Amino acid sequence: MPVHQNYAIIDEEGTIQNVMRCDNYEDANQIARAVFGNNAFAVDCCQYPCSQYDKYIDNKFYTYVKDSEGNPTDELKEIEYIPTQEQQVKSLTNENNKLILLMADMIGNT
């Protein structure tokens, strides 16, 4: 378990005003309210590559789509969740076990 976590500091309009490292949620949330008002809050964003001025809407992170010149447009795209290493290992282990069973069936049925 990490000693510090990343928190998105979100204002009342759902705009990420900052991403900060903090050792617990309560401190991050208090800082958010102190700096951006009582309706601001913090959200753990360790598994989401979000940044300042992205959006947080209905418990999901979004970023602005960029045009061909790299300028942000008005279109939002959901930021994908990045699984932890433990989650990736578990998923790959399950997938590997399924493949082993399939191979065993193929070998046994020939």
C-alpha positions in Angstrom: 0.0 0.0 0.0 1.4 3.4 -0.9 2.3 5.9 1.8 1.0 8.7 -0.3 -1.8 8.8 -2.8 -2.7 11.1 -5.7 -5.9 13.2 -5.3 -7.7 15.3 -7.9 -8.8 18.5 -6.3 -12.2 19.2 -7.9 -14.2 22.5 -7.8 -18.0 22.8 -7.6 -18.2 22.8 -11.4 -16.4 19.5 -11.7 -13.2 20.9 -13.0 -9.9 19.4 -11.8 -8.1 22.4 -10.4 -5.0 20.5 -9.3 -3.6 17.0 -8.7 -1.8 16.6 -5.4 -0.1 13.9 -3.3 -1.4 13.5 0.2 -1.2 10.7 2.8 -4.9 10.5 3.4 -8.3 11.5 1.9 -9.5 13.7 4.8 -6.5 16.0 4.5 -6.8 16.2 0.7 -10.6 17.0 1.1 -10.0 19.7 3.7 -7.4 21.3 1.5 -9.8 21.2 -1.5 -12.5 23.0 0.6 -10.1 25.5 2.1 -8.7 26.6 -1.3 -11.7 26.2 -3.6 -14.8 26.5 -1.3 -17.1 24.3 0.6 -18.4 22.5 -2.5 -14.9 21.4 -3.6 -13.7 17.9 -2.9 -10.9 15.5 -3.4 -11.0 12.2 -5.4 -8.4 9.4 -5.4 -7.0 9.4 -8.9 -4.0 7.0 -8.6 -5.4 4.8 -11.4 -6.4 7.6 -13.8 -4.0 9.7 -15.8 -5.9 13.0 -15.3 -4.5 16.5 -15.1 -5.4 20.0 -14.3 -8.6 21.3 -16.1 -9.9 17.8 -16.9 -13.4 17.1 -15.7 -15.0 14.9 -13.1 -18.6 14.1 -14.0 -20.9 11.4 -12.4 -17.9 9.7 -10.7 -15.9 9.5 -13.9 -12.8 11.4 -15.1 -12.9 13.1 -18.6 -10.3 14.9 -20.6 -10.8 17.3 -23.5 -10.2 15.8 -27.0 -7.4 17.7 -28.8 -7.6 18.8 -32.4 -4.9 18.1 -35.0 -2.8 21.0 -33.7 -2.9 19.7 -30.1 -5.4 22.3 -28.9 -8.3 21.2 -26.7 -11.8 21.1 -28.2 -15.1 21.2 -26.4 -15.5 17.4 -26.8 -14.9 15.3 -23.7 -13.5 11.7 -23.7 -13.6 9.4 -20.7 -10.2 8.7 -19.1 -9.6 5.0 -18.9 -8.9 3.2 -15.6 -5.4 1.8 -15.4 -5.4 -1.4 -13.4 -2.9 -1.9 -10.6 -0.1 -4.4 -11.0 -1.9 -6.8 -8.7 -5.1 -6.5 -10.8 -3.1 -7.1 -14.0 -1.4 -10.2 -12.5 -4.7 -11.6 -11.3 -6.3 -11.0 -14.7 -3.4 -12.6 -16.6 -3.3 -15.6 -14.2 -7.0 -16.2 -14.8 -6.6 -15.9 -18.6 -3.6 -18.2 -18.5 -5.6 -20.8 -16.5 -8.3 -20.7 -19.1 -5.8 -21.2 -21.9 -4.2 -24.1 -20.1 -7.7 -25.8 -19.9 -8.3 -25.1 -23.6 -5.0 -26.5 -24.6 -5.6 -29.6 -22.4 -9.0 -30.1 -24.1 -7.4 -29.7 -27.6 -4.6 -32.2 -26.8 -7.0 -34.6 -25.2 -9.5 -34.5 -28.1 -7.0 -35.3 -30.9 
